[in-house]
Amino acid sequence: ATITIADTTKPNVVVNNYTAYLNAAGTTTISVANINNGSTDNCGIQSMVLSKTSFNCSEVGPQNVTLTITDVNGNVKAATAVVTVSDTIKPTVNVTTGIVLYLNASASIPITTSMINNGSTDNCGIASMSVSPSTINCSHIGITPVTLTVTDVNGNVNTNVSNVVVFDPVVPVARPKANITVYLNNSGSAIINGNMVDSASSD
């Protein structure tokens, strides 16, 4: 008589969830070792295959990955794990140096991100930029630090500072009164000052 021994027991597939962090190029890879959590088979495992092993910036967040195991007798079983793709790399903030600004007659100059930004980058992309202060006025005469804040598409924030030199080249406007009357005192003299002669001079 011929006795045929058959193995119909499928592998016991055990998986764990995993967090994969994007690198500076905006990519990441995983392996079976990251997902498999002690899977077994009664006669031995022949192969383990993941449904997906590489991710990029467009896949930030939870992703379903299936681990498929085939035993030495051809029995197959699969289980799904959640791979959370995460971007924790802050933007690289580059600022322009040597900026010199001259106040105008209104004593106010708006500062824009394009004036301060000097090619800032991020592995997944920049969402927004802002500067502080956003307006230069008389209180900033001299060297004023201007902070450029860059936020990437995944909420990572980084800053850098550019020291801006501010000058006030506008000369005051002198408006004297046409005539003033001064009364001499008992000693035959009188003292006048600038306020007595001024007629709404400005700067």
C-alpha positions as CSV (number, residue, x, y, z in Angstrom):
1,A,0.0,0.0,0.0
2,T,1.1,3.6,-0.7
3,I,0.6,6.1,2.1
4,T,0.6,9.7,0.9
5,I,1.7,12.2,3.5
6,A,0.1,15.6,3.0
7,D,0.8,18.9,4.7
8,T,-2.2,21.2,4.4
9,T,-1.5,23.4,7.4
10,K,-1.0,26.9,6.4
11,P,1.8,29.0,8.0
12,N,0.9,31.0,11.2
13,V,1.5,34.6,10.0
14,V,2.2,37.1,12.8
15,V,2.8,40.7,11.9
16,N,3.4,44.0,13.8
17,N,2.8,47.6,12.8
18,Y,5.8,49.7,11.9
19,T,6.8,53.4,11.6
20,A,9.0,54.2,8.6
21,Y,10.8,57.6,8.6
22,L,11.5,59.4,5.3
23,N,15.1,60.3,4.6
24,A,16.6,63.6,3.2
25,A,15.7,62.4,-0.3
26,G,12.0,61.9,0.7
27,T,12.1,58.1,0.5
28,T,12.2,55.1,2.8
29,T,12.3,51.4,2.5
30,I,11.2,48.5,4.8
31,S,12.0,44.8,4.9
32,V,10.3,41.6,6.0
33,A,12.2,41.8,9.3
34,N,10.3,45.1,10.1
35,I,6.9,43.5,9.6
36,N,7.3,39.8,10.5
37,N,6.8,39.2,14.2
38,G,7.7,35.5,14.7
39,S,5.7,33.8,12.0
40,T,6.0,30.0,12.1
41,D,5.1,26.8,10.1
42,N,4.8,23.2,11.1
43,C,7.2,22.0,8.3
44,G,9.2,25.1,7.6
45,I,8.9,28.5,5.8
46,Q,10.1,28.7,2.2
47,S,9.5,32.5,1.5
48,M,8.2,35.7,2.9
49,V,7.2,38.5,0.6
50,L,5.9,42.1,1.3
51,S,3.3,43.7,-1.0
52,K,5.2,47.0,-0.8
53,T,8.7,47.9,0.4
54,S,9.4,51.5,-0.7
55,F,7.5,54.7,0.1
56,N,7.9,58.4,-0.7
57,C,6.5,61.8,0.4
58,S,3.2,61.2,-1.3
59,E,2.5,58.3,1.0
60,V,3.0,60.0,4.4
61,G,0.5,58.5,6.9
62,P,-0.8,54.9,7.4
63,Q,-0.3,52.4,4.6
64,N,-1.5,48.8,4.5
65,V,1.3,46.3,3.8
66,T,0.6,42.6,3.3
67,L,3.1,39.9,4.4
68,T,2.6,36.7,2.4
69,I,4.3,33.5,3.6
70,T,4.7,30.3,1.6
71,D,5.8,27.1,3.4
72,V,8.0,24.4,2.0
73,N,4.9,22.4,0.9
74,G,3.2,25.3,-1.0
75,N,0.7,26.4,1.6
76,V,0.2,30.1,1.5
77,K,-1.2,32.6,4.1
78,A,-1.1,36.4,4.4
79,A,-1.6,39.0,7.0
80,T,-1.8,42.8,6.8
81,A,0.2,45.3,8.9
82,V,-0.1,49.1,9.1
83,V,3.1,50.9,8.1
84,T,3.0,54.6,9.2
85,V,5.2,56.7,6.9
86,S,6.5,59.7,8.8
87,D,8.4,62.8,7.8
88,T,10.3,64.4,10.7
89,I,13.0,66.2,8.7
90,K,12.9,69.9,9.2
91,P,13.4,72.3,6.2
92,T,16.8,73.6,5.5
93,V,16.5,77.4,5.9
94,N,18.9,79.5,3.9
95,V,18.9,83.3,4.3
96,T,20.4,86.2,2.4
97,T,23.1,88.1,4.2
98,G,24.4,91.6,3.8
99,I,21.0,93.2,3.3
100,V,21.0,97.0,3.6
101,L,17.7,98.9,3.8
102,Y,17.2,102.7,3.7
103,L,14.0,104.1,5.3
104,N,11.9,106.2,3.1
105,A,9.9,109.4,3.9
106,S,7.1,107.3,5.5
107,A,9.7,105.6,7.7
108,S,8.3,102.2,6.8
109,I,9.6,99.4,4.6
110,P,7.8,96.0,4.2
111,I,10.0,92.9,4.5
112,T,9.0,90.0,2.2
113,T,10.1,86.4,2.3
114,S,11.7,86.8,-1.1
115,M,14.1,89.4,0.3
116,I,15.3,87.1,3.1
117,N,14.9,83.6,1.6
118,N,18.0,82.3,-0.3
119,G,17.0,78.9,-1.7
120,S,15.5,77.1,1.4
121,T,14.6,73.5,0.7
122,D,12.8,70.5,2.1
123,N,12.7,66.8,1.3
124,C,9.0,66.8,0.8
125,G,8.2,70.4,-0.1
126,I,7.7,73.8,1.5
127,A,4.2,74.8,2.5
128,S,4.8,78.4,3.7
129,M,7.3,81.0,4.7
130,S,7.0,84.0,6.9
131,V,9.3,86.8,8.2
132,S,9.4,88.6,11.5
133,P,9.4,91.6,11.7
134,S,7.5,92.0,8.5
135,T,7.9,95.8,8.5
136,I,11.0,97.9,9.2
137,N,10.7,101.3,10.8
138,C,12.6,103.9,12.9
139,S,12.9,101.5,15.8
140,H,15.0,99.2,13.7
141,I,17.8,101.7,12.9
142,G,21.1,99.8,13.0
143,I,21.4,96.0,12.9
144,T,18.1,94.3,13.1
145,P,17.7,90.4,13.1
146,V,15.0,89.3,10.7
147,T,13.8,85.7,11.3
148,L,12.7,83.6,8.4
149,T,10.3,80.7,9.4
150,V,9.8,77.9,6.9
151,T,7.1,75.2,7.4
152,D,7.1,72.1,5.2
153,V,4.0,70.2,3.9
154,N,4.1,67.8,6.8
155,G,4.2,70.5,9.6
156,N,7.9,70.5,10.3
157,V,9.2,74.0,11.1
158,N,12.7,75.5,11.1
159,T,14.1,79.1,11.3
160,N,17.1,81.1,10.4
161,V,18.1,84.7,11.0
162,S,19.4,87.4,8.7
163,N,21.0,90.5,10.2
164,V,19.6,93.5,8.2
165,V,21.3,96.9,8.4
166,V,18.8,99.8,8.5
167,F,19.7,103.4,7.7
168,D,17.7,106.6,7.9
169,P,19.0,108.8,5.0
170,V,16.1,111.2,5.0
171,V,17.0,114.7,6.4
172,P,14.6,116.5,8.6
173,V,12.3,119.2,7.2
174,A,13.0,122.6,8.9
175,R,10.0,125.0,9.0
176,P,10.8,128.2,10.8
177,K,8.3,130.9,11.6
178,A,8.5,133.9,9.4
179,N,8.7,136.4,12.3
180,I,8.7,136.3,16.1
181,T,8.6,139.0,18.6
182,V,11.0,139.0,21.6
183,Y,10.7,141.3,24.6
184,L,13.9,142.4,26.3
185,N,14.1,142.0,30.0
186,N,15.2,144.6,32.6
187,S,18.9,143.9,31.8
188,G,18.3,144.6,28.1
189,S,18.5,141.0,26.8
190,A,16.3,138.1,25.8
191,I,16.7,134.3,25.3
192,I,15.2,132.4,22.4
193,N,15.1,128.7,21.7
194,G,14.2,126.4,18.9
195,N,10.6,125.9,20.0
196,M,10.0,129.6,19.7
197,V,11.2,129.7,16.1
198,D,9.8,126.3,14.9
199,S,6.7,126.1,12.8
200,A,5.9,122.3,12.6
201,S,9.3,121.1,11.5
202,S,9.2,117.3,10.8
203,D,11.3,114.2,10.1
